[in-house]
Amino acid sequence: MTIINSQHPLAFTFGIVGNIISVMVYLAPAPTFYRILRKKSTEGFQSLPYVVALFSAMLWLYYALLKEDAVLLITINLFGCVIEIIYISMFITYAPKAPRKLILKMFASMNLGLFSLIVLTSHFLVKNSYRVQVLGWICVVVSVAVFAAPLSIVAQVIRTRSVEFMPFSLSLFLTLSAMMWFAYGLFLKDICVALPNILGFVLGLLQMLLYTIYRNTKKVIDQEKEVPEQTKDIVLIFSTLGSSEVYPVDAQPDASGGGDDANKDAKKPEQTEDHQKSKETGPGHDLKAIENAV
């Protein structure tokens, strides 16, 4: 009751619904990590979105801890930090040597180095009266930068006329989540929470519009601008508080690599048959033809 009384009733309602939707988005990659755990291999999935997701959740959690009456921001971002740490730990455990080194470097530079720099700078160089405001605008900048990332998927959909890598369900959740957190920030009069979700709402509507346009359109394959492998492995979906989420898509089989081996194997029996025919039509066969002619 204390939480409800200290906040606007509608802000509390929208915050609760926003927490529920954001939890569902955070849990979207769970089937993929169950697959990684079962096969003990990361199978080419990328780690960068999880590192960025953890960094963003850490920033928003720090902002919520400094700000008064932000319990619902604390709950969702605390959950986000825990789930992303679990994802990253599993990735480090089962990734090959090179990707493991890369994710450790990214984690050390972003989640430890950059985050520590922001905390120390805001604590020692910014006055108490401005600290929350400065940190809030840092979160806004990070959120806007993160929200811009799915534009590559939008461009891919327009180019290929295929929504294969942009599931409608997650686009819908992105839009609903943006609406909830925008309303939460609006009723709390927190522009740092409300502002990034305007972009998230617009992006969600754009994705659903493209899905409606291209869902029944025949896919166009652009040979010169082939989709990068990392795009085939994952689809980036970003939650409304700036924490990036991923919806994994099974990697497509390599048509070039596997096809070449298959062609080589198929050519072997053909070469054997040709060799046998050449034996049958060798010198003996030619002599018989000459005798018959005489």
C-alpha positions as MATLAB code, in Angstrom:
seq = 'MTIINSQHPLAFTFGIVGNIISVMVYLAPAPTFYRILRKKSTEGFQSLPYVVALFSAMLWLYYALLKEDAVLLITINLFGCVIEIIYISMFITYAPKAPRKLILKMFASMNLGLFSLIVLTSHFLVKNSYRVQVLGWICVVVSVAVFAAPLSIVAQVIRTRSVEFMPFSLSLFLTLSAMMWFAYGLFLKDICVALPNILGFVLGLLQMLLYTIYRNTKKVIDQEKEVPEQTKDIVLIFSTLGSSEVYPVDAQPDASGGGDDANKDAKKPEQTEDHQKSKETGPGHDLKAIENAV';
ca = [
       0.000    0.000    0.000;
       2.908    2.343    0.664;
       4.111    2.009   -2.921;
       0.650    2.736   -4.328;
       0.151    5.761   -2.079;
       3.544    7.236   -2.967;
       2.889    6.979   -6.712;
       0.111    7.994   -9.050;
      -2.407    5.089   -9.161;
      -2.264    4.922  -12.966;
       1.543    5.037  -12.893;
       1.552    2.048  -10.561;
      -0.878    0.155  -12.825;
       1.097    0.833  -15.993;
       4.343   -0.033  -14.154;
       2.988   -3.426  -13.064;
       1.815   -4.278  -16.584;
       5.138   -3.017  -17.964;
       7.000   -5.312  -15.569;
       4.973   -8.327  -16.706;
       5.521   -7.639  -20.418;
       9.229   -6.883  -19.938;
       9.722  -10.131  -18.014;
       8.216  -12.024  -20.962;
      10.617  -10.240  -23.321;
      13.593  -11.014  -21.068;
      12.625  -14.694  -21.060;
      12.266  -14.880  -24.865;
      15.831  -16.241  -25.396;
      15.332  -18.970  -22.750;
      14.588  -21.756  -25.305;
      17.811  -20.923  -27.134;
      19.884  -21.168  -23.976;
      18.187  -24.431  -23.107;
      19.315  -25.630  -26.530;
      22.855  -24.348  -25.837;
      22.842  -26.128  -22.472;
      21.594  -29.362  -24.022;
      24.062  -29.341  -26.945;
      26.871  -27.709  -24.938;
      27.569  -25.392  -27.861;
      26.660  -21.782  -28.695;
      26.222  -22.785  -32.375;
      27.267  -19.397  -33.725;
      24.823  -17.278  -31.702;
      26.125  -13.797  -30.916;
      26.900  -12.522  -27.402;
      26.912   -8.751  -27.955;
      23.149   -8.207  -27.406;
      23.329   -9.840  -23.966;
      26.294   -7.703  -22.900;
      24.500   -4.557  -24.072;
      21.309   -5.688  -22.341;
      23.153   -6.138  -19.043;
      24.877   -2.760  -19.374;
      21.590   -0.963  -20.016;
      19.802   -2.762  -17.173;
      22.661   -1.855  -14.804;
      22.394    1.826  -15.787;
      18.630    1.935  -15.288;
      18.950    0.085  -11.991;
      21.500    2.616  -10.748;
      19.196    5.437  -11.883;
      16.202    3.877  -10.107;
      18.169    3.398   -6.880;
      19.113    7.080   -6.818;
      15.616    8.244   -7.712;
      12.767    8.242   -5.194;
       9.591    6.204   -5.717;
      11.013    4.034   -8.506;
      10.399    0.577   -7.041;
       8.922   -0.802  -10.271;
      11.979    0.331  -12.205;
      14.168   -1.416   -9.639;
      12.258   -4.704   -9.853;
      12.339   -5.069  -13.644;
      15.943   -3.979  -14.071;
      17.118   -6.137  -11.166;
      15.415   -9.088  -12.847;
      17.033   -8.057  -16.131;
      20.508   -7.981  -14.560;
      20.055  -11.444  -13.051;
      18.719  -13.079  -16.217;
      21.342  -11.464  -18.457;
      24.164  -12.574  -16.130;
      22.799  -16.124  -16.389;
      22.712  -15.893  -20.193;
      26.246  -14.473  -20.372;
      27.588  -17.111  -17.948;
      26.156  -19.899  -20.084;
      27.570  -18.309  -23.225;
      31.038  -18.050  -21.672;
      30.836  -21.675  -20.533;
      29.940  -23.199  -23.886;
      31.404  -20.740  -26.422;
      34.560  -21.630  -28.407;
      37.854  -20.068  -27.381;
      37.770  -16.998  -29.659;
      34.143  -15.947  -28.929;
      34.766  -16.560  -25.229;
      37.715  -14.162  -25.235;
      35.638  -11.589  -27.121;
      32.717  -11.660  -24.711;
      35.078  -11.434  -21.723;
      36.712   -8.358  -23.265;
      33.338   -6.748  -23.972;
      32.096   -7.552  -20.472;
      35.232   -6.117  -18.869;
      35.227   -2.939  -20.970;
      31.496   -2.181  -20.942;
      29.921   -3.729  -17.856;
      32.883   -3.184  -15.560;
      34.967   -0.365  -17.036;
      32.423    1.981  -18.611;
      29.782    1.430  -15.949;
      32.304    2.046  -13.156;
      33.439    5.221  -14.910;
      29.849    6.495  -15.082;
      29.220    5.677  -11.412;
      32.423    7.342  -10.209;
      31.966   10.385  -12.434;
      28.361   10.934  -11.372;
      29.240   10.423   -7.716;
      32.329   12.595   -7.398;
      32.015   15.181  -10.183;
      28.264   15.878  -10.157;
      26.413   17.628   -7.345;
      23.730   15.715   -5.475;
      20.987   17.988   -6.781;
      21.892   17.215  -10.413;
      23.059   13.614  -10.103;
      19.729   11.910  -10.869;
      19.036   14.248  -13.772;
      22.487   13.744  -15.344;
      22.313    9.973  -14.945;
      18.789    9.952  -16.370;
      19.923   11.689  -19.552;
      22.826    9.247  -19.867;
      20.240    6.463  -19.769;
      18.199    8.272  -22.426;
      21.210    8.528  -24.752;
      22.038    4.825  -24.287;
      18.392    3.855  -24.845;
      18.097    5.875  -28.056;
      21.335    4.329  -29.359;
      20.068    0.851  -28.504;
      16.665    1.500  -30.066;
      18.346    2.435  -33.346;
      19.867   -1.043  -33.742;
      16.684   -2.829  -35.009;
      16.644   -0.459  -37.979;
      19.049   -2.896  -39.665;
      16.368   -5.583  -39.395;
      13.797   -3.159  -40.835;
      16.110   -2.467  -43.779;
      16.593   -6.208  -44.277;
      12.820   -6.797  -44.346;
      12.334   -4.080  -46.974;
      15.237   -5.379  -49.105;
      14.306   -9.072  -49.017;
      10.540   -8.604  -48.673;
      10.626  -11.265  -45.986;
       9.600  -11.058  -42.320;
      11.395  -14.312  -41.514;
      13.711  -12.598  -39.032;
      11.149  -10.201  -37.521;
       8.533  -12.189  -35.558;
       5.232  -10.368  -35.178;
       4.753  -11.463  -31.562;
       7.886   -9.719  -30.326;
       7.124   -6.615  -32.362;
       3.744   -6.549  -30.642;
       5.333   -6.965  -27.207;
       7.801   -4.177  -28.026;
       4.924   -1.827  -28.860;
       2.869   -2.773  -25.798;
       5.875   -2.468  -23.511;
       6.706    0.964  -24.933;
       3.140    2.094  -24.324;
       3.177    0.892  -20.712;
       6.515    2.471  -19.799;
       5.696    5.694  -21.628;
       2.504    6.011  -19.595;
       4.424    5.107  -16.425;
       6.970    7.868  -17.049;
       4.258   10.322  -18.077;
       2.208    9.911  -14.902;
       5.363   10.028  -12.771;
       6.467   13.128  -14.712;
       9.766   11.384  -15.468;
      10.813   12.483  -18.949;
      13.872   10.200  -18.901;
      11.600    7.145  -18.789;
       8.893    8.488  -21.095;
      11.063    9.957  -23.865;
      12.892    6.815  -25.134;
       9.619    4.913  -25.264;
       8.227    7.278  -27.886;
      10.917    5.953  -30.222;
      10.215    2.398  -29.065;
       6.512    2.813  -29.791;
       7.162    4.228  -33.281;
       9.644    1.435  -34.040;
       7.183   -1.212  -32.853;
       4.422    0.194  -35.048;
       6.820    0.288  -38.010;
       7.749   -3.362  -37.518;
       4.103   -4.444  -37.312;
       3.265   -2.376  -40.411;
       6.087   -4.025  -42.367;
       4.948   -7.437  -41.153;
       1.421   -6.722  -42.453;
       2.794   -5.594  -45.827;
       5.337   -8.374  -46.424;
       3.915  -11.401  -44.569;
       2.438  -12.902  -47.758;
       5.047  -11.549  -50.146;
       7.394  -13.937  -51.910;
      10.904  -13.591  -50.562;
      13.419  -11.825  -52.806;
      16.983  -13.117  -52.478;
      19.616  -10.496  -53.128;
      22.770  -12.361  -54.100;
      24.986   -9.290  -54.022;
      23.769   -8.164  -50.586;
      23.510  -11.444  -48.775;
      22.279  -11.285  -45.192;
      25.188  -11.506  -42.742;
      25.472  -14.690  -40.724;
      25.099  -12.888  -37.389;
      21.772  -11.477  -38.599;
      20.607  -14.956  -39.504;
      21.449  -16.249  -36.063;
      19.565  -13.654  -34.026;
      16.967  -10.983  -34.268;
      17.422   -7.961  -32.056;
      14.383   -6.843  -30.125;
      14.769   -4.032  -27.635;
      12.768   -3.493  -24.490;
      11.437   -0.093  -23.583;
      13.908    0.738  -20.855;
      16.792    0.465  -23.261;
      17.837   -3.064  -22.367;
      18.355   -5.034  -25.539;
      16.720   -8.388  -25.936;
      17.208  -11.045  -28.553;
      14.850  -13.411  -30.230;
      16.961  -16.282  -31.580;
      16.355  -17.722  -35.008;
      17.881  -21.047  -35.957;
      20.912  -20.561  -38.189;
      20.180  -21.500  -41.758;
      22.199  -24.342  -43.243;
      25.141  -23.275  -45.353;
      23.976  -23.974  -48.851;
      27.358  -23.304  -50.397;
      29.521  -25.352  -48.093;
      27.293  -28.397  -47.765;
      26.319  -28.274  -51.387;
      29.910  -28.462  -52.600;
      30.578  -31.590  -50.557;
      27.396  -33.163  -51.827;
      28.317  -32.345  -55.409;
      31.749  -33.887  -54.919;
      30.210  -37.055  -53.500;
      27.705  -37.173  -56.347;
      30.441  -36.812  -58.950;
      32.404  -39.826  -57.659;
      29.923  -42.509  -58.860;
      29.585  -40.666  -62.174;
      33.349  -40.728  -62.648;
      33.411  -44.455  -61.776;
      30.688  -45.189  -64.323;
      32.558  -43.211  -66.993;
      35.732  -45.112  -66.211;
      33.943  -48.442  -66.547;
      32.417  -47.382  -69.852;
      35.831  -46.351  -71.146;
      37.128  -49.815  -70.307;
      34.244  -51.433  -72.142;
      34.848  -49.249  -75.186;
      38.630  -49.684  -75.114;
      40.986  -51.286  -77.741;
      39.183  -54.659  -77.713;
      35.952  -53.053  -78.715;
      37.685  -51.154  -81.560;
      39.266  -54.381  -82.963;
      35.869  -56.076  -83.043;
      34.487  -53.128  -84.958;
      37.306  -53.399  -87.566;
      36.817  -57.197  -87.998;
      33.121  -56.705  -88.563;
      33.823  -54.016  -91.129;
      36.238  -56.331  -93.064;
];
